[in-house]
Amino acid sequence: MIDLFSKGYVPWNKGKRASLGTRLKMSTSRLGKKLPPLSKQHKKLLSDKAKLKTGDKNSNWKGGRIIRNGYIKIYKPDHPYCNDLGYVMEHRLVMEEHLGRYLTPEEVVHHRNGVKNDNRLENLELLTDSQHKSYHVIGRRDQLTGKFKKGSDRFFE
């Protein structure tokens, strides 16, 4: 007979799935229960490993360039207006380089052709927040009646 802790022991339920009712009972039995706390040594080990895997040391590192919602973001943690993760929109960086100064949060860089990842300087236009909003509102109004066009309930087109 094979001992419970010996090599080659296969439990009776290996590879079997629990029924839907059993899975529901197991998940409801865990509700409200917390996992046991980690020891100080374990926390330190986890934080040390996480520090080693940042930036270009991480296997998922793509060079500090990501695309979110069609916009390209560049990793610049020393930028005064970076987000919590250290990224800045590329079109803002292009305009800042052209002007030779940082943009304020009230300034908006508008894409003239509407393509969010087309960050050529000739496609970018610097506007204030109110100018940018009025630009998009004017595009939604009918020129003859002054009323909003049908299906233009979104603010940005």
N, C-alpha and C positions, 0 to 999 in steps of 0.2 A: 504494500500500500504506500502511495506517495504522501509524504508529510506535507502539511499546509505551507510550510516555509521552505521547502526544498526546491531545487532547480527542476523545472519541467511541470510544476503544478499548474493546472489550468482551472480557474474557477468555473462553476457550473453556468454562470450567466455571462461569460465572455462572448462578445459579439451579438448578444441579444438586446433588443430594444424593449424598454418598458412600455406598457400600454399607455394610451392617452390619459386614462383615469389615474393610473399610478404616477405618471409624470406630473399631473395636476396636484395630486396629494403631496408629492415631494416638494413641489415649488411652494405650495401654501404652507407647508410645515416650516419652511425657512423664512417666511415673512416676519419682519420685525426683529430677526436675530442678527447680531453682528458677528463678524469674523473675529477671532481672538487677536489681541493687539500684537504688533510686531515688536521684537526686542530692539534695544538701542543699537546693538551690533548689526542686526539685519537691516535696519533703516539706514545706517551709515554705509553699509555695503551697497545697498540699492542706489543711494545718492551718488556714491563714488563711481559706480558703473554708468549712471546717467550722465555724469559730467564728462566721461571719456567718449561718449557717443554723440557729441554735439558737433554741428558744422560739418566740415569735410571728413571727419572721422566716422560719421554715421553712414551706414550702408545705403540709406535712401537719399543721400545728399545729391542734389541736381545742380550744384554750382551757385546756389543762392538765387535762383530765378524760378518763380512759380507763377501759374496763371489761375486766377480766381475770378469768376463771373465775367470772363472775357478780358479782364485787365491783367497786365503783366506787373508783377511785384518783384523788386530787387532787394536782396538782403543787405541792409545798411544799418546796423545796430547803433552806430555813433551819430546818425542823423537826428536833429532835434525834433522832427515831426514823424518819426517812425512809429509803427503800431506796437502793440505789446510784444509781438514776436520779433521785432526788429526789421520789418519790411516796409518799403516805401514804393508807391506807385511809380512805374517807370516814366510815364508821361510828365509827372511832376518833376522828376530828376532831369529830364531833357530840357524842360522850360527853365529850371533853376540854373542849369549849366549855361544856357543861352543868355539869361539875364545877369548871371554872375552873383546871385544872392539867393537866400532861401525864400520860398513862397510862404506867405502867412496862411493860416487855416481858413481865412475868409476868401482867399483867392482860389478860383476854380480854373482848371485847364480843360478846355472844351475841344473835343475831336470834331473837326469840321465835316468830315465825310461820314461820321457816325460809327466808324469801325474802331472798337475799343482798343485793339492791340496794334493799331497803325500809329506809331509814336514818332513819325518823322516830324521835324520842326515845322515844315510847311503845312502840315495837317493840324497843328496845335494852335490854339488861340487862348490867351489869358483874359479871363473875365472875373468880375466880382460875383459873389453868390447871387445877388439880386439880378444882375444882368443875365446870368446863366438861366435863372428861373424864368425870367420874362422871355428870353429867347425861345425856350421850349413851350411856353404857354402860347405865344404868338403862332407857333407852328401848328397848334391844335385848334385854332379858331378859324371859322369860315370868314373869308375876306369881305363878303357882301353883307352878311347878317351880323357878324360879330359874335355869333353863338358858337359854342364848342361843337366840333364835328362829331358825328356818331362814331362810337367805338374808340374814342380818344380819352378814356377814363384813366389811363396811366399817365403819370406826370412826365416821365422821360420816355421818349419814343425810341 
